[in-house]
């Protein structure tokens, strides 16, 4: 079982959390101007690197807050976690 460090609650079992996708994706400035293809790109096309990757996580069975994490996708090891209002590590 993975141990994930919540920035507010500390280390907890992975079953307390839900994955929220890639972190630091900006919402489109003018969503009405996007074509269907542009919307599909925004909603579904994400990076898929091997190695460190910035992700969003939700502590559903704890403080119920969103936070960001840097996780190595090749080992699943969490490198760092930080609050949404903090600078990326």
C-alpha positions as CSV (number, residue, x, y, z in Angstrom):
1,X,0.0,0.0,0.0
2,X,1.2,3.5,-0.8
3,X,1.6,6.1,1.9
4,X,0.5,9.6,0.6
5,X,1.4,12.7,2.7
6,X,-1.6,15.1,2.8
7,X,-0.3,18.7,3.4
8,X,-2.9,19.2,6.1
9,X,-3.3,15.7,7.7
10,X,0.1,14.1,7.3
11,X,0.9,10.6,5.9
12,X,-2.2,8.4,5.2
13,X,-3.0,5.2,3.3
14,X,-3.7,5.6,-0.4
15,X,-7.3,4.3,0.0
16,X,-8.2,7.7,1.6
17,X,-7.4,9.6,-1.6
18,X,-8.8,10.0,-5.2
19,X,-6.7,10.9,-8.2
20,X,-7.7,14.1,-9.9
21,X,-5.6,14.2,-13.1
22,X,-2.8,16.3,-14.2
23,X,-2.0,19.4,-12.1
24,X,-1.6,23.0,-13.3
25,X,-4.0,22.8,-16.3
26,X,-5.5,26.3,-16.9
27,X,-9.1,26.6,-17.8
28,X,-9.6,28.2,-21.2
29,X,-9.8,32.0,-21.1
30,X,-12.7,32.2,-23.6
31,X,-14.5,28.8,-23.4
32,X,-17.2,30.0,-25.8
33,X,-14.6,30.4,-28.6
34,X,-13.4,26.8,-28.5
35,X,-14.4,24.3,-31.1
36,X,-15.5,20.8,-30.3
37,X,-12.0,19.6,-31.2
38,X,-10.4,22.2,-28.9
39,X,-12.7,21.2,-26.0
40,X,-11.9,17.5,-26.5
41,X,-8.2,18.5,-26.5
42,X,-8.7,20.4,-23.2
43,X,-10.7,17.7,-21.5
44,X,-8.9,14.5,-22.6
45,X,-5.4,15.1,-23.9
46,X,-2.9,15.1,-21.1
47,X,0.8,14.4,-20.7
48,X,1.9,10.9,-20.0
49,X,5.6,11.0,-19.1
50,X,7.7,8.4,-17.6
51,X,9.2,9.8,-14.4
52,X,8.2,12.8,-12.2
53,X,4.7,14.1,-13.0
54,X,2.6,16.8,-11.3
55,X,-0.9,15.5,-10.3
56,X,-4.0,16.6,-8.4
57,X,-5.3,14.5,-5.5
58,X,-8.3,14.8,-3.2
59,X,-8.3,13.6,0.4
60,X,-11.9,12.2,0.3
61,X,-11.7,10.3,3.6
62,X,-9.9,12.9,5.5
63,X,-9.8,16.7,5.3
64,X,-11.7,16.7,2.0
65,X,-9.2,19.1,0.4
66,X,-7.5,19.1,-3.0
67,X,-3.7,19.2,-3.2
68,X,-0.9,18.7,-5.7
69,X,1.7,16.0,-5.8
70,X,4.8,15.1,-7.7
71,X,4.7,11.3,-8.3
72,X,7.3,9.2,-10.3
73,X,5.1,7.3,-12.8
74,X,7.7,4.6,-13.2
75,X,7.9,3.7,-9.5
76,X,4.7,5.2,-8.2
77,X,6.8,6.9,-5.4
78,X,5.5,10.3,-4.2
79,X,8.4,12.7,-4.5
80,X,6.5,15.7,-2.9
81,X,3.0,17.0,-2.0
82,X,2.0,20.6,-1.7
83,X,-1.1,22.7,-1.3
84,X,-3.0,24.2,-4.3
85,X,-2.0,27.7,-3.2
86,X,1.7,26.9,-2.9
87,X,4.3,27.1,-5.6
88,X,5.1,23.9,-7.5
89,X,8.1,22.0,-6.2
